[in-house]
Each structure stands twice: as structure tokens, then as C-alpha cells.
Amino acid sequence: MNFLTLENVTKSYGEKVLFRNISLHIDKGQKIGLIAKNGTGKTTLMRVIAGREGSEGENAKIILRKGIRIGWLDQEPEFSPEMDVLGAVLDPGNPLVQVVQRYEHALAHPENTADLQDAIGEMDQLNAWSFEAKVKETLFRFRMENFEQKVKNLSGGQQKRLALVKILLEEPDFLILDEPTNHLDVEMIEWLEEYLQQPGITLFMVTHDRYFLENVCDSIIELEGGQLRRYSGSYSDYLEKKAMREEVESTTYERQNKLLKNELDWVRRSPQARTTKAKARVDAYFDRKETNDALKKKTDEMTIAIKENWMGSKVVELHNISKAFDDKKILDNFSYKFKRRERVGIVGPNGSGKSTFLQMITGLLPPDTGKVVIGDTIQFGHYRQEGIQLKQDKRVIDAVRDIADYIPLEKGKELSAAQLLERFLFSRPQQQVYVSQLSGGERRRLYLLTVLMKNPNFLILDEPTNDLDVLTLQVLEDFLEDYPGCLVVVTHDRYFMDRLVDHLFVFEGNGKIKDFNGTYAEYRAGKRSGNLPAATTATGSIGESVQRPPATANRMSSAERNEIKKLEKDMATLERRKKEILERFNAADLGAAEAGKLSTELGKVQNDLDEKEMRWLELSELS
């Protein structure tokens, strides 16, 4: 069944044509990922598909199957600032929703017993308990637990999660998602990934998360040069097929370039008596050469061998540092010595203190106790989540040149600001554009370049992948693989982390940080299976002698071994009970009194499960 058809669709802004005469067909159950550079029309195309913008041209057609309900997730969703969380995600015109809202409000104010009894009666009358349970579960899944909190008090990331929850609860026929994984932690991303894999869901999305594309999509569409190319299969299939196409184009380029050179030689040798004919052939030659050069765009990319800023033996040392905000511990007596060229990934749930830790490394935030020692030769480059305010009246090239005109390379060579901009997909004409004219993703890319132009030898990247397109991330990863300094990365992008870091600092909460020697994929797989390899407390530096018990030594006492066996049995029992409660919520005969008891029990079961899992992890590290 066809859901959507685009034919001969064109869109432009002023003189800039984003796409011209493109066609696209989307059928029920298809899951399509869109890939394109920032600023080339990804979001505009999605808005056209979602019916938020029209097309240009007399022959353009946008045909949406009658009765199809679209769920549209914008990059910057809009809510009424005075709405509360629950009101924002539910359709106010739905009687079921109205009853659930009254019930949740009554639960939040139990002193009004009459209101609570009336709300319970209405819930019974409309059999709204299963719907209420689904709303709660989805909001909890995305860490939206204060239902009465006003939207105006939420961060941008929380509002994005709120918009995603709203769409999932509405269960539309056709999902159109613009960067759905932004501002989600890994548990949320993996849950959403599994949800979208359901065969009945039809999906068109933009995301920079390559693992997400790989696991969810059955085809990839690339918007390039104003045209669409469709590749069937997953993200890895797309990479393979695109590489084959570019290899063919490269061969075609070499062959055609040879023919064009022969023709140019003929034109140059032609007699003056044939001036008119010769001029026509010269014009034709340059027309064909311009077309042919477009095929070459990937064949002559630079490889950058950056000259390392000298780094002494002392890099950054953290000596027994602790940090807390009120009763919340961020670090508790933490020690570590960074080594030259070390690559560390930092992972943990939102709010666990990762960004605070980065500020302490750089000396921007002092510890409550302990000491941070920064080597005399260290030059930090710190890419922050919040970015910086670039001057809107600056041209792109000038914004980078304000930092430096050149980056020094090996063997006495230099890379100019213009060349680095080209490397990161800013063409020469685009370098003359004002910052105010850039898209959000392009501004992020420019901010990243201003950090790199300082040629730091200790680079800190705090969520660098947000709002960057897949093509830019590929370039950035290539660049960072050759980067000679220390690298510390915080990101929820699993692909980015796996490719670039050697080991992980895992923020476990309550000030605890563990050093996991392995990839992020290995850490996640071990955590899911409950077979996580033992992590060590981060108290040394990679490659240096650290006084730790051997990994092979069995340091678990008999009592601890018995405790871990009991924990495993208890966790299995709690998981079964949690499943039973959730299933009972869907029962038609569920009464008000039982529903209230089950809600309370579910919260207690989850808390007990979390505590036992944390204790199990602590004990498993001793085995």
C-alpha cells in the first residue's frame, strides 16, 4: 500500500536550489533513513513530506493516502510554555485523556479525597487504567517523571523527549522523525530502536546515529546535488553500494578526462582559420569538464598529518578529587593520571556528572577536595554541548581566521583555514556566506572547526555528534583517527565511541567511576547479558604500572558468592513480578482499588530491582 508519492518536487530559497524535480515513493511498512550534508535541504524535504511546506513547479505532485495519520518530530518542537508535562503529551479533545489528567492531578494532591474518589470512579467507568499505565510507562521511559512540571521549566533536550513521547502515545500511521536520538541516553536509544523495528511501523527519518540506521532502516536515501539516490538495505549495505558507485565514477572520470585532454590538445593545435569552430569546441570542452569534475569530488580528499604540539611527561593528574552539589555526589575520592595520546570515552546516564567532570579536568571548576594538576605544555580544546555564540555578521572564513590562519602539519607543511573548511565540507563559495545564514548543523560544524584551529594537544568533545550530519561525522572521525594528542569524548553515539576510544570511564552514580577496558559495544553487550567483564576502579593511567589485584585472582569471599547467587534469584523474581503487574494493567476487570495498589507496588519493585542490580554489579567485579 502506497502511503506517499512525490513527483517533480522542487524547493529553493532565493537563488539556492535545495532539490529539483525529485521523486519519491514510500509504502506501508518501509523504514527509510535520509542522509545529506547539513544545509542541503534535509529538514526542508522532511517538512514537505509532512505537509508543513509546499512544493514549487507546475508539474509537482505530493500525494498522501487519504486517512493516513502523520506523526512529525521536529528538531525544535513547540509547546505552550504554561502546559504541564502530562497535558503536553496528551490530546485534550480525547475524553480518555481528560479522565487520566484528572486522575493524575488527584494523585498529586491526595489531601483532596473527594476529588480522588471521583477521578477513580471516572477511570473505572471508561476503563482507562491500561491507557494510564501506558502513559506512565512511556513518560518514565524517557525520564519525564514530574507530570505537573511546566514546559517552560524544561530544557531543550527534555522538550525534545516530550515531543517524542507525544508521538509514540498517539501511534500514528506514518512517523517522520528529525534526529530522534538527540538528547536521549543509550537506554532510551536502544528502547526506541527496538520499538521502531516493529514491522507495522512506517518510518522516514534523519539521524546521525549510524547503529540506529543500521538496525532500523531497510533503505537509505541520500540527498546530494539536489537529487535523491536510493539504496536498498541497511546502512552497511548503503556504504558498500555507494563505494561501488564511486569506484565506477572514478574509473569513468579517468577515462573521460583522458579523452577531454586529447580534445583540448586538438583545440590548441587548430589553425586560426577555424577560429569559430575551435571556439565552439573549447566551450563544449569546458562544459563537459565541469560536469566531469563533479565526479571527482571524493577522489582527491586530503589526508591531514597534523603536527603535534609538544607534550611533556606530565599531562593531567587528578589526585583524590571529590565533587558534590548539595546531596548529589559527582566524584568521590577519584584519582587518575592521563597518559600521552590516550583516548577515553565517558559514559553514564544524563545528569550523572559527565560535563562537570570535563570542567574539572580543564581547571574551569575546582574540586571540593583533592587536587587537579595540569601539565605546563597542555593546550586544551574543549567542544561544549552548549556551543559558543559566533558573530552573526562574520563570514565563515573570517570566523575561523580569527582563531588562526593555518594549522601546522608534519614536515614543515601548513593547512590553511580555507583548506580545513573544505575538508569539513564548507566549499569555497560557502566560506563567504555569513554565519547568520548557516543552518543549526552548519553552525555546530563551524564551532568545531574553531576548536580544532587552535591546534590543541588535549581535545575534549562533549556531545560533538548532536546536529552533525553523517557525512560530517565520517570526516570528523577520519580526522580524529590521525589526531596525535589526548582525546576525551562524551557522546551517546555508539558508533562514534567505538571507532575512536580505547577504554571507558563509566559513571555509575553516587560518585563512583569505573574504568572499563574495551569498546562501548562490548560494555553494552555485557551489561545487557548480565555478563559484564570486571571493570577496575580508575586510579591509574593506561600503560603505566598501577597497584591493582590481578584480574584473574578470585577476590570474592564465600559470603559474597552466596550473596550474588541470592541476588540473581531475587532479580529474576522481581522481573517476573514486574511483568505480571504490567500485564494486569491491561486486564478489562481491573478495579480502582487494585489499580492503586499495583501502581504503588510497581514503583517499589522497580526500586528494589535497581538496588539489587547495582549490588550485583559491584560484587561481579570482585570475581
N, C-alpha and C positions, 0 to 999 in steps of 0.2 A: 504494500500500500504506500503510495507516494504521499509524503507529508508536505513537502515544499519544493517548488521549482523556481529557479531564477533563470531568466533568458535575456541576454544582451543588456545586462545591467552595467551602468556606468556611474561613477561618482567622482566628483572633483571639488576642490576648494580653490577658488581663484584660478590661477594658471596651473596648479598642481593637480594632475590626474592620478587618483589613487588606484582605480581599476577601470578598465574599459571593455565593454561588451563581454562580460564574463557570464558563464552559465554554470548552474549547479543544481543537482537533484539529490534530495535527501528522502530516504524511505524509512518506514517504521522499523524501529529496532536497530538502525545504524548508529554507530558511535564514531564521530569524526573529530579529529584534532586539527586545529588550524595553526600553521607555523608561518611566521613572517617577521621581518625586522620591525622594531618599533618605528612608528611614524609612517608606515607604508599602507595603513588602512585596515588593520585587523579589527579594531573596535568598531570602526565605521561599517565594515562588512557585517559584523555581528548585529549592529543596530538596524541595518537594512533587513537582515533575515528576521529579526524580532519584530519588525514592523514599526520601529521607532523613527526611522528615516525612510524617505522615498528614494527613487532612482531618477536618473536623467536619461534622456533619449526617447524618441518616439516609439521605437520598437521594443522597449524594455518591458518585461513582464515579471511580476512577483506573484506567484500563485500559492496560497496557503490552503490546505484542505479544510473544508468547512467543518466547524465544530472542534478543531484542534485547539487545546489549551496550551499556551506557551508559558514557560517559567523562565524569566530573564534575570540573570545575576549580573548586575553592572559592577564595574571596578569600584565605583564610589556610590553606593546605594544611598537613597534619600528617605528619611523617616521624619515624621513630625517630632520635633525635639521634646515636646511635652508628653509624648506617648510613653507608657511603661513597656518593659520587655515583653510581657505577655500580650498586651494589646498590639504591639508592633508586628508580631508573627502570625496573628490570627485574623481572619476575615470578620469584621464587625457585623456584617449582614447575616452571618450564619447563626441561627438560634442555638445550635450546639455550642458554638464558640462563646456566645453570651452567657450561657449557663456555666461553662467551665471558668470563665473570667470571674463570675460572681462567687463561685465556689473557692477559687484560689485566693480571692480577696478576703473571704470569710475565714479561711485557714490562717491567713496572715494576721487576722485580728480575732483570735479565739475568745476574747472577752465579750464579744457580741454574740452570745449563744443563740439568740433567736435568728439572727442572720445566717449563722452556720447551719442551724436545723432547716431553715427554708432552702438554703443552697443544696443541702444533701437531698432534700425531697425533690428538687428540680432535677438533680443529677440522676436520681432513681427513675423519675418519670420519663426522661429522654434516653435512659440507658447510656449516659455519657462517660461512664467510668473508663472504658477501654480507650476512648479518644483522649481523655485527660491523662491517662498513663502514657500514651504515645507522645503527647505534647511534652510532658515532663522528661521522659527518657531522651527525646531529641535535644531539648534545651540543655539537659545535664551533659549530654554527649559533647556539646560544643561549649562547655564551661559557662553557660548562662544560667546561673542558679538563683539570682535575686530577681524574681519575676516582677517586682514593683519598682525596680530601678528605672529611672528616666533615661530615655535615649540620649538626651543632651549630656548626660554624665558618662556615657560610654566612649571609649577610644575609637579611632577609625577602624582598627582591626576588629574590635568587638561588634561594631555596626556591620562590618562585612560578614562576620559569622552569623549575626542575627538575620541578615538578608538570606543567607544560605539556608538557615533553619526554616524560615518562612516558606521558601520554595519547596523544600523537602516535605513539609507538612501539607502543602497544597496538592502534591502529587500530580503535576501537570503531565500532559501527553508528550511534550517536546521540551527538553531542557536546553537552554542556551546560556553557557557559563563563561564569564570572562575572569580568568585567573582565580578559580575556585579554591586553590590550595594556599593562596596568600593569607597570612595571619593564622594559619592552622598549625598546631603542633603535629608530631608524627602520628600519634594515636588517632587524632581526628582525620588526618590524611588517609591513613590505612583503612579506617572505617568507611570513609566516603568512597574510596577506591573500590572496596568490596560492594558497597551499595550500588554504585553506577555500573558494575559488571552484570547486573541482572538483565536477562535477555529482553524483558519488556520495555526497557528504558531507551528512548531515542535521544541522542545527545549530539550537540555541536559545541565545542569548547576551545578556548585558548588557555594554555597553561605552559609554564616554563619547566614543570616537573617532568623530566624525561621518563622516570619509572612509572609515573602516573599515566603518561601517554602509552607506554609500552603495555601496561597491564589492563587498560580500559578500552583503548581505541581499536577499531577494526579497519580504519583507513585514515590516512593523513593527507591533508590538503595544504599545499604551500602557495602562498601569495607572493609572487616575485615579478617585478617589472610590470605591475598592473594586470597580470594574468594569473589564473589558477592552474596548478598541476595537481592531479590526484594520484595518490599511491595507495593501492590496496594493501592491507596488512597492518601490522603493529609498527611502532616507532623504529625498531631494529630493521624491519622489512623496508621501511622508508629510507633509512640510511644506506642500505645495500643497493636499492634500486636507484637512488639518487647518485651514488658513487658510479654505478654503471653508466648512467646517462651522461654524467660529466666526463667520464673517460671517453665515451663516444664523441662528445662535443669537442674534447681536447684534440682527439685524432682528426676530427673534421676541421678544426681550426688550423692545425699544422698543414694539412693538405691544401686547404683553401688559401692560406697565407702564402704558400709557395706559388700557387697559380697567380695570386694578386701581385706578388713581387715580379714575376715574369712579365705580367702585363704592364706594370709600371716601367720596367726596363724598356719595353717596346715603345711606350708612350714617349719616354725621354729621348729615344733614338729617332723618333719620327721626324720626317722632313718638315721644314717650315711651310711648304706649300699645302700641307694637310692640317693647317692650324685649327680650323673649325672642327674637323673630325677628331683631332687629337684632344682638343679641349673637352669634347663630349665624353671621350673615353677616360680622361682624367677625372671628370666629375663622377662618372659611373664607378670608377675605381675607388674613390674616397667614400662614396655612398656604401659600396659593398664592404669596404674595410671597416667602416664604423659599425656595421651590423656584425661583421666577423669578430671584431674586438670584444663585443658583448659576450661572446662565447668564452673568452679568455679569462673572465673575471676571477676565477678561482685558481688559475694555473700559475700565477706569479706572486702568491701571497708571501709576505716576508716571514722569515724566522728571526726572532729577536734574541740575540745573546746579550743580555743586559750585564753591564759591568757592575760587579758587586761593590757596594760601599763597604770599606774595610770594617770588620767587626772584631773587636778584641775577644779575649778568652771569657770575660765576664759579659753575659748577655742581660738577662733579667732574673733576679733571685727573689723568691718570696719566702720569708722566714717567719713561720708560726703566726700567720696573719689570721685575724678574725674580723668579721663584719656582721652587724645586725641592724635592722630597722625595727624599733620597738621590740616586740617579742619574736620577730621573724629572723631566724639565723640564715645568713647567706654563706658565710665561711666560718669554719670552726677549727682554729689552730692548724691552718693549711700551710704546707711548705713545698716548694718546688724550685728547681734550677733549670731554666731553659738552656738548651744546647744550640750551637750554631746550626743553621739550616733545618731546624726542627719544624715539623708540620703537625699541628694539633687541631683536632676538631672538638668543639664543645657542644654537648647535647644535654637536654633536660627539658622539662615542661615549661611552658610560659610562666613567667613570674618566679622562676627558681633562682634568679640572680646572675644569669649569664652576662648580661650587659654591664651590670655592676662590677663583676669580676674583670671585665675588659678595661673599665675605667681605672681600676686599681692597678692593673699591670702597667698602664701608661703613666701612673702617678697623678691622674686627674682627681682621684678620690682616695683619701687616706684610709688605711685600715683603723679599726678601733684599737686593736692591739697587734703587735708584731711589726715587721719592717719589710718594705719593698726596696730592693737595691737595683738600680738601672745602670748598666754599663756606660762608661763615658762615650763610647763610639756608637751607641744605639740611636738610630733615627727612626721614629715611629711614623707609620702611615696608617691612619685609623678611618675606615669607612663605617659610618654610623647609620643605624636604621633610619633616623630622622632626617638624614641628609644635611645639606647646607643650603643657605639662601644665595643662589647665584644671581648676579646682577642682570636684571631683565633686559637692560639696554646694551648689553655686551654682545658682540658676535661670538660664535662658538670658538673660533680660532683664538680670539683675544682672551677669552676666559681661561684657556689653557696656557697661553703665553704669559699671562700674569703670574703663573707659577714658575715656569721655566720655558726657555726656547728649545732646549734639547735634553734628551736623556743620553748619558754616555753608554756606549756599547763596548764590547771587548775589542781588542786590537786597535784601540785609538779611534774607532768609528763613533758616529753620533746618529741619533734618531731625532728628527725634528718634531716639533709639536704637530705640524700638519701630517707628517707620516704616521705618527702614533694615532691621530684621529682617523686616518684612513684605515689603519689596522683594526680599529674598533668601529668600522662601518660608517664613519662620517665621510662622505665623499667631499671632494674639493668644493663644489658648489654649496653643499650643505654646511660647510665650515664658515661660510659667510652669512648664514642665517642668524638672526638674533635669538638669544636664549628664550625670550618670551614666546617664540613661535614653535618651540620644541614640545613634543608630547611628554607625558609623565615618564615613560620608559627611557626616552632620549635624554631627559634631564638626569635621570639616575646614571645613565651611561657616561654622561659628561662629568658628573660629580666623581665617579670612579676614576676617570682619567686625571682629574685634578689631584687625586690622591697619589696615583702612580707617577705623575710627572715630578713629584718630589723625590723620587728615587729612594724610597725608604729601605732600610735593611731589616726592619721588623714590621711586617704588614699584618694588620688586624682587620678582618672583614666581618662586620656584624650584619647578618642577613643580606648579603650582596645580591642574591638572586631575585628578590622581590621586584616585580615590574620590569625585569630584563627579559628580552625575548630569547628563544632557544638559540638562535644564530649568534647573538652576542655572548651567551654563556659558553658556547663552543670556543669562541675566540678567547674569552677570558680564561677558560681552563687551559687552553694551549699556552697562553702567556704565563700563567701561574706554574705550569709544569716546569718551565725553564727558569722560574724565579729563584735566585740564589740565596735569598735571606730567610729569616724565620717567618713562618706563616701560621696565624691562628684564625680559625674560621668558626663562626656561629651561623648555622643555617639549618632549615628544615628540608632543604633539597638533598635527598638521599643520594642521588646520582653525583652531584657536585662534591659532596663529602667523601664518597667512596673513591672518587678519582684523585683527590688531592691530599688527603691526610694520611698519616702513618699510625696514629693512635688517637684515643678519645679521652677527654675528661667528661665523666658522666656526673651531672649534678643530680643527686638523689633526694635533695631536700634536707632541711634541718641542719644545714652547714656541711653536709657530707659530700665529698667529691672523690670518685674512684677513677683510676687510670686503667682503661681497657685497651689492651694491645691487640688491635685488629681493626677491620673495616666496620663501617656503620652497618652494612648489610649483615655482617656476621653478628654484631651486637643485637640487632633487631630480631634476627632469626633465633638466636639463643634465648632472648627474653620471651619471645612468643612460645617457644617449645618448653620453657622451664629448664633448659639445659645450658644456661649461660656459663661460659668459661669463667674461671675465677679472675676477678679484677683485683688490682692491687691499689692500696692507698697511695695517692700521688704525693710522694715525699722525696723524690729524687729527680734525675733527668735521664732521658733516653741515652743509652750508650755509655753511661757512667756507672761506676760501682755504687750500688745502693744496698744498705743493710736491710734485706728482706728475707724471710724464711723461704727456702726453695719451694717452687710451685708444686713439686712432686711430693713434698712432705705432707703427711696426714696430720693436721693440727687440730682435728675435731675430737673432743672428748667423747666418752661413751654416753654421757648425759646429753650432749649436743646432738649426737647421732640419733638417739631416741626422740629428742625434741623435733628434729627435722622430719622424721617419719610421721610423728603425730601431726605436725603442721600440714603435711601433704594430705593426710586423711581428712583433717578439718577443712582444708581448702576445697577438696572435692565435694564434701558435704555441703558447704556454703554455696558452691557453684550450682549444685543440684537444686537447693532451696531457692536461689535467686531465679533460676529458670522456671520453677513451679509458680512462684509469685507472679512473674511476668505473664505466664500463660493464664493464670487465674484472672488477671485483669481483663482478659478478652472474653471471659465467660458471660453468657447472657443473664445468668441468675445471680450475678454479683450484687449484693446489697450494700447500702451506705455504710453500715457499721463495719462490715467485713472489709470494705474498701479502705476505710480509715486505718484499720489495724494493719492491713497489708502494706499501706504506704509507709507507716512507721517502721514496720519490720524490714521492708526493703532497704531503707536507709541504714538501719543497724547492720544488716547482712553485708552491705557494701563496705561499711566502715571496718567491720571485722575482717573481711576478705583483704582489704588494703593493708591492714596491720599485719596479718599473717604472711602475706606475700613479701612485705618488706623484711620481716624477720627471717623468712626462708632464704631471701637473697643474701642477707648478712651471714647466715650460717653456711650457705653453699660456698661462700668464698673461703671458708676455712678447710674445705675438703681437698 
